[in-house]
Amino acid sequence: MAIKETCKACHGTGMLSDDEGWQYKCSVCHGDGIIQEGSEKTVRVMLTDDNNRLLD
């Protein structure tokens, strides 16, 4: 049985926000707010511009 742990990136809310206040689903827990300990998740490196805005 996997142990559930609160996502440290979004503090369990499932949402993140950038410096301009735009909110988006947490890319660490995929919006769940919890992380299953021992589960393997893939990590995707995201590109940013000079102002650290995410590029799609």
C-alpha positions in Angstrom: 0.0 0.0 0.0 1.4 3.4 -1.0 1.5 6.2 1.5 -0.3 9.4 0.4 1.7 12.6 0.9 0.6 16.3 0.4 2.2 17.7 -2.7 5.0 20.1 -1.7 4.8 22.1 -4.9 1.1 23.2 -4.6 0.7 22.6 -0.8 -2.2 20.2 -1.5 -4.3 22.7 -3.5 -3.7 21.1 -6.9 -3.1 24.6 -8.4 0.0 26.7 -9.0 0.2 30.4 -10.0 2.9 32.4 -11.8 4.2 35.8 -10.9 1.4 37.5 -12.8 -1.3 35.6 -10.9 -2.3 33.2 -13.7 -3.3 29.9 -12.1 -2.8 26.5 -13.7 -3.0 22.8 -12.7 0.0 21.6 -10.7 2.4 19.7 -13.0 3.9 17.7 -10.1 0.7 16.1 -8.7 -1.4 16.7 -11.9 -4.0 18.6 -9.9 -4.6 15.9 -7.3 -2.9 17.7 -4.4 -1.5 14.5 -3.1 1.4 12.3 -4.2 1.5 8.6 -3.9 4.9 7.7 -2.3 6.7 5.1 -4.4 4.8 6.0 -7.6 6.9 6.8 -10.6 6.0 10.0 -12.4 7.7 11.3 -15.5 9.2 14.8 -15.4 9.0 17.2 -18.3 11.4 20.1 -18.5 9.4 23.2 -19.6 10.9 26.0 -21.7 10.6 29.6 -20.4 11.3 33.0 -21.9 13.5 35.7 -20.4 10.7 36.7 -18.0 10.3 33.0 -16.8 7.0 32.6 -18.5 6.2 29.1 -19.7 6.4 28.5 -23.4 4.0 25.9 -25.0 
